[in-house]
């Protein structure tokens, strides 16, 4: 029986494209990027032709419909934002320019809002620096009142429409690049002529790396940055705090990473599932959507618990999955010479 | 001392008889250092089909190498801080000579044979101060150290021969390191440069990057037949800035020039380029980033031409119309234009560099 199992395992390993790679591609990546493109197209439609109102609020620049579409698009991005390989490796920068340590988004947008010369054309907007594009540029245009106050008349809604249109183009191209370009490369891992993944295990390892890097990013950046230190909490370093999405982004990223872990596993992984569930419960208890009160010891404590539970989920996933993924640290990447 | 030299000469005579050529070593086209699955280190010869032509064990992790133009001898340099360079007979696998830096010195991983293989130049630094030196050795006289010359900067790394067959181009990385480990000590005040040096009379020209880019350590070089030195850099400044990692310099040709790299491509290299090569025709230059798992190609004017993603990719050398790429996963990949095809896959981790013979 044991021998038969080993033989079956060997046979399985010899197969080039593992079933779990196919599951990630077909059940998470392709539908996720298609959903993102559709949501961004909806946002672009809602933002087109919006005009400024004398009183900022519901009627401004397309009003509530634009804000709802913005949130729907950001939600869709959170379903795939951890997949930073293939075309996403370079595309992610201009879709979600964060962290933005130097306030580059505000600076680029302030320049565009104040300039006397015409705004770029829709196609020409792709040449604008990444900080002035994507979800965080939209967030600034929709939720940063100080930025709005610096805009030349009529300029802000036009720029919002332009950024939304550019994001729709970007996400449509990204979905197509995944579907037509990178998905076939992942699915043909180990087959003759595939120069990106010489074995099926390399493709599996690349996807597993997205899981570990994604958990690390949520723990260290999305939670760690606003936490700062006890003496110096940094609420304005939270992700998407202006639109009140900081906690929501943590929860959505954990859900997407949990789904990825399950898709990568050949068999049930109850320990990992339980650890992700515990992290989700901890997120539900934070009760501070934009991390505004990270200086409050009670909120701080709840975020520390969440951070700890994400670390535990990463450890369980490594135990359940890491051993089978053949991951070794980069021989050259770690060399530094 | 004479006894040792005589002994080494004898070894040399026995193991690499003057009549032997690279064909006797299995006709390798490249040499590269590697780590095997057991954790041991080796120097390998690679044939054009990607097969291993020979494999010679190394006492510690290697870095780069230099090949003798005529005889089947390779000089392998230890990883920084290096305390050995081995002259390896690639036919028998025997170590023909073992070079050690003088007291207080460290080898810095690179070197080059000059004067038709008669002399070896080694990149070195003073262990205590990181002041850079080029060591000079006679291949004809039992690999005796014959002298040294200042490299013109701190922490030199790569050294290459210019097309005039005499002048050396040196990448002075500018980074002072701890004598015992590789800790970086002077990142706030580092000043890398690209230096041109006559091996007998010293520095003939030095070019420094723009002051704003002084934290961009110049580390690896590839020389175009027209004398343009392309260099690959490692950024030690604010990671959010992602400056270009490829530049060009000409001896006495004024300011260093940077490549034009799209913003997202710059970020994808993670501030680190590990190797650089021109293609055989000199129409394209490529830099690799093992941290970004990425290779970027540029035309000779420094305009971005395309990129290819491959985990832990680092070694690069001219191959066909394009390049041969090696990685820590044992892959050898051929890049031609926008295309890529696997050449071979070994159960080895290929180390930083591929040296074309």
HADDOCK unambig.tbl for C-alpha pairs under 7 A between the chains (distance, minus, plus):
assign (segid A and resid 89 and name CA) (segid B and resid 268 and name CA) 6.85 0.50 0.50
assign (segid A and resid 90 and name CA) (segid B and resid 264 and name CA) 5.08 0.50 0.50
assign (segid A and resid 90 and name CA) (segid B and resid 265 and name CA) 6.29 0.50 0.50
assign (segid A and resid 90 and name CA) (segid B and resid 268 and name CA) 6.42 0.50 0.50
assign (segid A and resid 93 and name CA) (segid B and resid 264 and name CA) 6.29 0.50 0.50
assign (segid A and resid 193 and name CA) (segid B and resid 341 and name CA) 5.55 0.50 0.50
assign (segid A and resid 193 and name CA) (segid B and resid 342 and name CA) 6.14 0.50 0.50
assign (segid A and resid 194 and name CA) (segid B and resid 341 and name CA) 6.59 0.50 0.50
assign (segid A and resid 194 and name CA) (segid B and resid 342 and name CA) 6.64 0.50 0.50
assign (segid A and resid 195 and name CA) (segid B and resid 333 and name CA) 6.40 0.50 0.50
assign (segid A and resid 195 and name CA) (segid B and resid 340 and name CA) 5.87 0.50 0.50
assign (segid A and resid 195 and name CA) (segid B and resid 341 and name CA) 4.88 0.50 0.50
assign (segid A and resid 195 and name CA) (segid B and resid 342 and name CA) 4.69 0.50 0.50
assign (segid A and resid 196 and name CA) (segid B and resid 309 and name CA) 6.79 0.50 0.50
assign (segid A and resid 196 and name CA) (segid B and resid 310 and name CA) 5.64 0.50 0.50
assign (segid A and resid 330 and name CA) (segid B and resid 312 and name CA) 5.68 0.50 0.50
assign (segid A and resid 330 and name CA) (segid B and resid 328 and name CA) 6.56 0.50 0.50
assign (segid A and resid 331 and name CA) (segid B and resid 328 and name CA) 5.39 0.50 0.50
assign (segid A and resid 331 and name CA) (segid B and resid 349 and name CA) 6.89 0.50 0.50
assign (segid A and resid 332 and name CA) (segid B and resid 290 and name CA) 5.76 0.50 0.50
assign (segid A and resid 332 and name CA) (segid B and resid 312 and name CA) 5.92 0.50 0.50
assign (segid A and resid 332 and name CA) (segid B and resid 314 and name CA) 6.66 0.50 0.50
assign (segid A and resid 332 and name CA) (segid B and resid 328 and name CA) 6.19 0.50 0.50
assign (segid A and resid 332 and name CA) (segid B and resid 351 and name CA) 6.39 0.50 0.50
assign (segid A and resid 332 and name CA) (segid B and resid 352 and name CA) 6.07 0.50 0.50
assign (segid A and resid 333 and name CA) (segid B and resid 290 and name CA) 4.55 0.50 0.50
assign (segid A and resid 333 and name CA) (segid B and resid 291 and name CA) 4.53 0.50 0.50
assign (segid A and resid 333 and name CA) (segid B and resid 312 and name CA) 5.82 0.50 0.50
assign (segid A and resid 337 and name CA) (segid B and resid 274 and name CA) 6.60 0.50 0.50
